[in-house]
Amino acid sequence: MKHLSLIALLFLLACGSSRQATKVQPASTLVVDGKIWSSAFQQRAAEYKALCIQAFYLARIQIEQLPAATGKPRAIITDIDETFLDNSPYAVHQAFQGKDYEADSWHAWTARAEADTLAGALSFFKYAAAKGIDIFYVTNRDEVERAGTLRNLQRFGFPQSTDDHLLLRQTSSSKESRRLQIARTHDIIMLLGDNLADFSDLFDKKTEAERSAGVDALRASFGSRFIVLPNANYGGWEDAIYQNSRNWTPAQKDSLLRAGLRNY
């Protein structure tokens, strides 16, 4: 009997200890939780891998069907992040701390030069370069990220990953001036990106309705001159939800997100 009482006492103590060790976690937001789910899709879904392979395969077909070059040398303009480099580990790192994007932590991540490639990306760009097409990397990474960016590209052997082919953001997030700069010396045959603003200034800081109308207006370019990579983690689509402002609190972001969702 004494033995049974001792066992019961130990059981109660263990339960009490377990309850004390359990801490109540603060309520997470749709914004942070969303980054976890979108990163899980990017890292673990075979469907995401298939979408990337499909995009680069389609891009290759378009190049194969091009007529012989005449006049100016041909060029491809490509974005970097979530177009051929995978930054989902950064999003996970931030989300696990209950945080969204921050400039300082982002710069720390890109300085590591550890972003992996998306499926099909490297072989496509090597194929294009072998065809005599110049590759220009047009990104909204900051100038302080130049060294880390080049190391990351050179680590995998991306063609023409040199200073003169890497055009970073300077005074504006719009890529139009950089595209025009390249167009002065090259025939731009294709643009690749995960964000509509990677293709045209028609999408720079626009509302959701304006972005949708822009897609309709440029419908014929998608899948031919414009190759879009999937990105459910961030981008102009998210900026449009937040009315192209970054001054919202997490709670306000949640409200804006919920307000635009269809329910039944």
C-alpha positions, 0 to 999 in steps of 0.5 A: 500500500505504501508502495502504491502511495509513493507511485501516486505521489511521484505521478502527481509531482511529475504532472505538476512539473510538466504543467510548470514547464509548459509556457503559454506562447504569444498568439501568432499572426497570420503574417508570421504563420503565413511565412512558415507555410509558404516556406514549407511549400517552397522547401518541401512541396514537390509541386513547387519543384515541378513549377520551377522546372516547368518555368525554366523548361518553357524558357529554354523552348522559347530560346530554341525557337528564336531566329538567328541574332541580327544587330545588337547582341541578345540578352536575358534579364533575370531577377535573383531572389526566388527567381533562381536563388532560394531564400526560404531559410531566411523567412523561416529564421525570421518566422521562428522568432515571430518576425517578418523581413528586416533589412539588417537581418536580411543583409546578414543572410545574404552576406553568408552567400548560402542561398541554394538554387531553384530546380532547373535554374543553373542548367537553363542559364548555362544553356543560354550563355552557351548560345551566346546570350548575355545574362544580366542579373537585375536585383533590388538587393542593396549595394552593400550586398554586392560581394555576398551576392557575387559569391553566392552566384559564383559558388554555383558557377552562374554564367557572367556573374561579374560586377558589370552584369550585376545591377543592384538597386541604387536610388529606386526600387523600380527596375525600369531604368536598369532595363533601359540601360541594358536595352541601349546595348542589347536586344532583350529577348527574355525577362525572368522574375518572381514579381511582376515588377521584374518585367515592366514598370506597369506594375511598380507600386500598383494596387491589386486591381491595377496589377490584375489589369496589367496582367491582362494587358500583357497577356501575350508576353507571359510564357514567351518573353516573360517567364514567371517563377512562383513566390508565395512568400513575399513580393508586389502582391503582398505590398499591394495588400498592404497598400504599398506601405510598410508602416503597418503593425502586425495586427494591422497587417492581419486586418488588411489581409483578412479584409480582402479574403473571400469567405462563405 
